[in-house]
C-alpha cells in the first residue's frame, strides 16, 4: 500500500490526446500515480476527492494578464487577480510588463514586482520583461533573472504617465529582435500598426465621431495585418522566435500559419472575448467590452472558431486588463474609456461552454490550448501543462452538468465589472488545485492563504510547437 497526500478518484481525466476515466494520486505536490487505485491506497490517502462524472484537467496557464503592480494603487493587484484566476480553473499565470509604473523593463522593476507578488498570489506565476525604446541593454539581465519572454507594442499602449510602457519604433524592434534571438527567448507582440490607428483615430475625433462603431473603425483588421506583416519580415531577418498576442482576425491567423509553414518559429494566441463577443456587443454592453484590437463581427468570430478547429491557433489567454470601474463608466465617450476587458475568471469555462458544449470541439484540444501549449512555449513544460507522472499537481475539476449565469457579486476582481455579467455558462469549475494544495472550491470559495510561487524560467531556446 502507498500513502498518498491526496487522491482524485473516478474522474474523466483529460490528457492532451485522450480522455480516460481513472484516478490520480499526489505526493509532495507532484503527480505520483495515474491509474486505478486499490481500495487500501484510497483508504490510506490523507485526502480523497471524488470526481465521479466530472472532468479532471490540467490547470489553465494564462500567459497574458495585467495585474497593475507596482504603482497603480487601487487597481487589480496580485491577490484579487490571482483569486479570480483560481476560481476559473487557472493554476499559473504570466504577468505582463504593463500596466505598472515602473513597467517591467529593468531588473530593478522585475525585483520590485516579485516582492509585491510574494505571499499574495493564490496560484503560481511568472513575469514577462518588456522591449521598449531605451532598455535594450537591460534585456540580457532580465533574461538571466528568469522572465518568460519579452513583450513589445507596435501601437501606442495609451497610458499618459511619463514612466509608463511605450511602443517600439522600427529601429528598436529590429535590434530588439536581434538581441532576443541571441538570448534565446520569445518576443510577444501587440500587433496593430500605430500609423494606421493614430491616423484613423485623429480623423474620426476631428469629425466628432465617438461611438462604439467609430472606435471599432479606428482599429480595423487592416491595422492588425500591416503590423503582422512587418513583424514577420523582421522575424525572418533576425531569426527571433515570435508570439503574436490577442489575434482577432482569421486573415492574421492565416498569415502567421503561412510563415510557420515556411519554417518560422512563430506562435499565436487569441482570447475568449474574440470568440464570445462581437462588435454588436460592444455597442450594447458599452465600455466594459472595449479592448484593443476591438471586438470584430459575428462572421469574423465564426472564422476564428474554424481556425481553432483546424489547429491553427496555438493557445487561449485572457488578456485580463482591469481598471477601476469609473474609468469605464465615467468616460465622456468610447475613445476615452479604458481599453481592457476583465475576463480572467471565466476563460476556461467559456472555452468549454462555447467550444465543447456548443460546438463539439474535443476537450483534449481545449486542454492543449489553455495548458499544454503555453507551458511548452514559455518554458514550464514538463513541470506544468499536462497531467503526467512527476508534473506539478495543478488540477481543475469541471462539472459539465452544471450551468450558471454570471453575476456581478460572483466576481472576485477588485473592481467588479465584466462584459460577461448576465451570460449563461454551460459548465462550472468545482475545484482548483496548485501543486497538490486546494486553493478554491465552488462550495467554500478561496482558501485564506495565498500559496502561489514565483517561477524563474530557465534561459533556454523556446520550444517550437511545430
C-alpha positions in Angstrom: 0.0 0.0 0.0 1.2 3.5 -0.8 0.4 6.5 1.4 -0.5 9.5 -0.8 -1.2 13.0 0.3 -4.2 13.3 -1.9 -6.1 11.2 -4.4 -8.7 12.2 -7.1 -10.8 9.2 -8.0 -13.3 8.4 -10.6 -12.9 11.5 -12.8 -12.7 11.7 -16.6 -9.1 12.7 -16.9 -8.3 15.0 -19.9 -4.9 14.2 -21.5 -3.5 16.0 -24.5 -4.8 13.4 -26.9 -7.3 11.3 -25.0 -9.9 11.1 -22.2 -9.8 8.3 -19.6 -11.8 7.6 -16.6 -9.2 6.9 -14.0 -7.6 8.0 -10.7 -4.7 10.4 -9.8 -2.5 10.3 -6.8 -0.5 13.2 -5.4 2.6 13.1 -3.2 4.7 16.1 -2.2 2.9 18.3 -4.6 3.6 16.1 -7.6 1.5 13.6 -9.6 2.8 10.3 -8.3 0.4 7.9 -10.0 -2.2 7.8 -12.8 -4.4 4.7 -13.0 -6.9 2.8 -11.0 -6.1 2.9 -7.3 -6.6 0.0 -4.9 -9.0 0.3 -2.0 -6.1 0.3 0.5 -4.4 3.1 -1.4 -7.5 5.2 -1.4 -8.2 4.4 2.3 -4.7 5.3 3.2 -4.7 8.7 1.5 -4.6 11.8 3.6 -7.3 13.4 1.5 -9.8 11.8 -1.0 -11.6 13.8 -3.7 -14.4 12.1 -5.6 -14.7 13.4 -9.2 -17.2 10.9 -10.5 -18.9 12.2 -13.6 -16.7 15.3 -13.8 -13.8 16.3 -15.9 -10.3 16.5 -14.4 -8.0 18.8 -16.4 -4.5 20.3 -16.1 -4.9 23.7 -14.7 -5.1 26.6 -17.2 -1.9 28.5 -17.8 -2.9 32.1 -18.6 0.1 33.6 -20.3 -1.3 37.0 -20.7 -2.6 39.0 -17.7 -2.1 42.6 -16.4 -2.3 42.9 -12.6 -1.3 46.5 -12.4 1.5 46.3 -9.9 3.5 48.2 -9.0 2.4 51.8 -8.9 -1.3 51.5 -9.7 -2.8 51.9 -6.2 -6.3 50.6 -6.0 -6.3 48.8 -9.4 -6.4 45.0 -9.6 -3.3 43.7 -7.7 -2.0 40.1 -7.4 -4.3 39.0 -4.6 -7.6 39.7 -6.2 -6.4 38.9 -9.7 -5.0 35.5 -8.8 -8.1 34.7 -6.8 -10.3 35.3 -9.9 -7.9 33.1 -11.9 -8.1 30.3 -9.3 -11.9 30.4 -9.3 -11.8 30.0 -13.0 -9.5 26.9 -13.0 -6.2 28.7 -13.7 -3.2 27.5 -11.8 -0.4 29.5 -13.3 -0.2 33.0 -15.0 2.3 35.2 -16.6 2.1 38.9 -15.7 2.8 41.4 -18.5 5.3 44.2 -18.1 2.4 46.7 -18.2 0.3 48.1 -16.7 2.6 49.1 -13.9 4.8 52.0 -13.0 7.6 51.4 -13.4 7.0 48.8 -16.1 9.0 45.6 -16.0 11.7 46.8 -18.4 14.6 46.7 -15.9 15.9 44.1 -13.4 15.1 46.6 -10.5 11.4 46.8 -11.7 11.3 43.0 -12.0 12.6 42.5 -8.5 10.0 45.0 -7.1 7.2 43.3 -8.9 8.2 39.9 -7.5 8.4 41.4 -4.0 4.9 42.7 -4.3 3.6 39.3 -5.6 5.4 37.2 -2.9 2.8 35.9 -0.4 -0.1 37.5 -2.2 -0.7 35.2 -5.2 -3.1 32.3 -4.9 -1.6 30.5 -7.9 1.9 30.2 -9.4 3.2 33.0 -11.6 5.9 34.1 -13.9 6.8 37.6 -15.3 7.3 39.0 -18.8 10.0 41.5 -19.5 9.4 44.4 -21.8 11.0 45.7 -25.0 10.7 49.5 -25.2 12.9 52.3 -26.5 15.9 52.7 -24.3 16.0 49.3 -22.5 18.0 47.2 -25.0 20.9 47.0 -22.6 18.7 45.5 -19.9 17.3 42.6 -21.9 20.1 40.1 -21.2 20.0 40.7 -17.5 16.2 40.4 -17.5 16.5 37.1 -19.3 19.1 35.9 -16.7 16.6 36.8 -14.0 14.1 34.3 -15.4 11.5 36.3 -17.4 9.4 34.1 -19.6 10.0 36.3 -22.7 9.7 39.9 -23.8 6.6 42.0 -24.8 6.5 44.8 -27.3 3.7 47.1 -28.5 3.6 48.1 -32.2 0.9 50.7 -31.4 0.7 53.1 -28.5 -0.4 51.5 -25.2 -2.4 54.6 -24.4 -1.2 55.3 -20.8 -0.3 59.0 -20.4 2.0 58.5 -17.4 5.6 59.6 -18.3 7.0 56.4 -16.8 4.6 54.1 -18.5 5.3 51.4 -21.0 6.0 52.7 -24.5 5.6 51.2 -28.0 8.7 50.4 -30.0 9.9 52.3 -33.0 11.2 50.3 -36.0 14.8 50.5 -35.1 14.2 49.3 -31.5 12.0 46.5 -32.7 14.6 45.2 -35.2 17.5 45.5 -32.8 15.4 44.0 -30.0 14.6 41.0 -32.2 18.3 40.5 -32.9 19.1 40.5 -29.2 16.2 38.2 -28.3 17.3 35.8 -30.9 20.8 35.7 -29.4 19.5 35.4 -25.9 17.1 32.6 -26.7 13.7 34.0 -25.6 10.4 34.7 -27.3 9.1 38.1 -28.3 5.4 38.6 -27.8 3.9 41.3 -30.0 0.8 43.5 -29.7 0.4 43.8 -33.5 -1.5 46.9 -34.5 0.0 49.5 -36.9 0.5 52.8 -35.0 0.5 54.9 -38.2 -2.9 53.4 -39.3 -4.5 53.6 -35.8 -3.4 57.1 -35.0 -4.4 58.5 -38.4 -7.8 56.9 -38.3 -8.4 57.9 -34.7 -7.4 61.5 -35.3 -9.7 61.7 -38.3 -12.7 60.3 -36.5 -12.2 62.5 -33.5 -11.9 65.6 -35.7 -15.3 64.7 -37.1 -16.8 64.3 -33.7 -17.3 60.6 -34.2 -17.0 58.9 -30.8 -19.4 55.9 -30.8 -18.6 52.3 -30.3 -18.8 51.7 -34.1 -16.4 54.6 -34.6 -13.9 53.1 -32.1 -14.0 49.8 -33.9 -13.5 51.6 -37.2 -10.3 53.3 -35.8 -8.6 49.9 -35.3 -9.6 47.8 -38.4 -8.3 44.4 -39.3 -6.0 46.1 -41.8 -4.1 47.6 -38.9 -3.5 44.2 -37.4 -2.5 42.7 -40.8 0.0 45.5 -41.5 1.7 45.0 -38.2 1.8 41.2 -38.5 3.4 41.6 -42.0 6.1 43.9 -40.6 6.9 41.7 -37.6 7.1 38.6 -39.7 9.5 40.3 -42.0 11.7 41.3 -39.1 11.4 37.8 -37.7 12.7 36.3 -40.9 15.7 38.7 -40.9 16.7 38.1 -37.3 15.6 34.5 -36.6 13.8 35.8 -33.4 11.1 33.5 -32.1 7.8 35.4 -32.2 4.5 35.1 -30.4 1.5 37.2 -31.5 -0.9 38.1 -28.7 -4.7 38.5 -28.9 -5.0 38.0 -32.6 -8.5 39.0 -33.6 -8.8 38.1 -37.3 -8.7 34.9 -39.4 -6.6 36.7 -42.0 -3.9 37.4 -39.5 -4.1 33.7 -38.3 -3.5 32.6 -41.9 -0.5 34.9 -42.4 1.1 33.5 -39.3 0.3 30.0 -40.2 1.9 30.5 -43.7 5.0 31.9 -42.1 5.2 28.8 -39.8 4.8 26.5 -42.8 7.7 28.3 -44.4 9.8 27.4 -41.3 9.5 30.4 -39.0 9.4 29.9 -35.2 6.1 31.7 -34.5 3.0 31.1 -32.4 -0.2 33.0 -31.7 -3.0 33.3 -29.2 -6.5 34.6 -29.2 -8.8 35.4 -26.3 -12.2 34.3 -25.2 -13.7 37.7 -25.8 -13.0 37.5 -29.5 -14.7 34.1 -29.5 -17.8 35.0 -27.5 -18.4 38.7 -28.0 -18.8 40.9 -31.2 -18.8 44.5 -32.2 -22.5 44.5 -31.7 -21.9 43.5 -28.0 -19.6 46.5 -27.7 -22.4 48.7 -28.8 -24.9 47.1 -26.4 -22.7 46.5 -23.3 -20.6 49.6 -23.7 -17.0 50.3 -22.4 -16.9 47.1 -20.3 -16.4 45.4 -23.6 -13.8 47.8 -25.0 -10.4 46.3 -25.9 -7.7 46.6 -28.4 -7.8 45.2 -31.0 -11.6 45.7 -30.8 -14.2 43.1 -31.0 -15.0 42.0 -34.5 -18.1 40.9 -36.4 -20.0 37.7 -35.9 -18.7 36.5 -39.2 -15.1 37.1 -38.2 -15.8 35.3 -34.9 -17.0 32.2 -36.7 -13.9 32.2 -38.9 -11.8 32.3 -35.7 -13.6 29.2 -34.4 -12.9 27.5 -37.7 -9.2 28.3 -37.2 -9.3 26.7 -33.8 -11.0 23.6 -35.1 -8.2 23.4 -37.8 -5.5 23.6 -35.2 -4.2 27.0 -36.4 -4.5 28.9 -33.1 -2.0 27.7 -30.5 -3.3 29.0 -27.3 -6.0 30.9 -25.4 -5.2 33.6 -23.0 -7.4 36.1 -21.1 -5.6 39.4 -21.7 -7.1 40.3 -18.4 -6.7 44.1 -18.4 -8.8 45.5 -15.5 -9.3 49.0 -14.2 -11.3 50.9 -11.6 -14.9 50.9 -12.8 -15.1 54.7 -13.1 -12.6 54.6 -15.9 -15.2 52.6 -17.8 -18.4 54.3 -16.7 -17.4 57.9 -16.3 -15.6 58.3 -19.7 -17.0 61.0 -21.9 -17.1 58.7 -24.9 -15.8 55.3 -26.1 -12.4 56.6 -27.1 -11.7 57.9 -23.6 -12.8 54.8 -21.8 -10.2 52.4 -20.5 -9.4 49.8 -23.2 -9.2 46.4 -21.5 -11.5 43.5 -20.6 -11.9 41.9 -17.1 -12.3 38.3 -18.1 -9.7 36.1 -16.3 -12.2 34.4 -14.1 -14.1 32.8 -16.9 -11.6 31.9 -19.6 -11.6 28.2 -19.2 -15.3 27.9 -18.6 -16.1 30.0 -21.7 -13.8 27.8 -23.8 -15.5 24.6 -22.6 -19.0 26.1 -22.8 -18.6 27.7 -26.2 -16.1 25.3 -27.7 -17.1 21.9 -26.4 -20.7 22.2 -25.3 -21.9 24.3 -28.2 -19.6 23.4 -31.0 -18.4 19.9 -30.1 -14.7 20.6 -30.1 -12.7 17.9 -28.3 -11.8 18.6 -24.7 -8.2 17.5 -25.3 -7.9 20.2 -28.0 -9.1 22.8 -25.5 -6.8 21.5 -22.8 -3.8 21.7 -25.2 -4.7 25.3 -26.0 -5.2 26.5 -22.4 -2.5 24.4 -20.7 0.0 22.4 -22.7 0.9 24.9 -25.5 1.7 27.8 -23.1 3.7 25.5 -20.9 5.7 24.3 -23.8 6.2 27.6 -25.5 7.2 29.6 -22.4 9.5 27.1 -20.6 7.2 25.5 -18.0 7.0 22.0 -19.6 7.1 19.3 -18.3 6.7 20.7 -14.8 3.4 22.1 -15.8 0.9 21.9 -18.7 -0.4 18.4 -18.7 -1.4 15.6 -16.3 1.7 13.4 -16.2 3.8 11.5 -13.7 6.2 13.8 -12.0 4.4 17.0 -13.1 3.1 19.5 -10.6 -0.3 18.5 -9.3 -2.0 21.5 -10.9 -5.5 20.2 -11.5 -9.0 21.6 -12.1 -12.3 19.7 -11.8 -15.1 20.9 -14.0 -18.7 19.8 -13.9 -20.3 19.7 -17.4 -23.8 19.2 -15.9 -23.9 22.5 -14.1 -24.9 25.7 -15.8 -25.0 29.2 -14.2 -25.4 32.8 -15.1 -22.5 35.2 -14.3 -23.5 37.6 -11.5 -21.6 40.7 -10.6 -21.4 39.6 -6.9 -19.6 36.4 -8.0 -16.7 38.3 -9.5 -13.5 38.2 -7.4 -11.9 41.1 -9.2 -11.1 44.2 -7.1 -13.4 46.2 -9.4 -16.5 44.1 -10.2 -17.2 44.7 -13.8 -17.1 42.3 -16.8 -18.7 42.0 -20.2 -19.8 38.5 -19.2 -22.2 39.6 -16.4 -25.6 38.1 -17.3 -24.1 35.5 -19.6 -25.1 31.8 -19.1 -22.1 29.4 -19.0 -22.8 25.7 -19.5 -20.2 24.2 -17.1 -18.6 25.2 -13.8 -15.3 24.8 -12.1 -15.7 22.8 -8.9 -12.2 22.7 -7.5 -8.7 24.1 -8.4 -5.5 22.6 -7.1 -2.0 24.1 -7.2 0.9 21.7 -6.5 -1.5 19.5 -4.6 -2.9 22.3 -2.5 -6.7 23.0 -2.9 -6.9 26.8 -3.4 -10.6 27.0 -4.5 -13.8 25.0 -4.3 -17.2 26.1 -5.5 -18.7 25.2 -2.1 -16.3 27.1 0.1 -14.6 29.6 -2.2 -11.0 30.7 -1.9 -8.6 29.3 0.8 -7.3 32.0 3.1 -3.6 31.7 2.5 -2.1 32.5 -0.9 0.4 29.8 -1.8 1.5 30.8 -5.3 5.2 30.6 -6.1 7.3 32.7 -8.4 8.6 30.8 -11.4 12.0 31.7 -12.9 12.1 30.4 -16.4 15.5 28.9 -17.5 17.3 30.8 -20.2 16.9 28.2 -22.9 15.8 28.3 -26.5 11.9 28.4 -26.6 10.2 25.2 -27.7 8.7 25.3 -31.1 5.3 23.8 -31.1 5.6 22.5 -34.7 
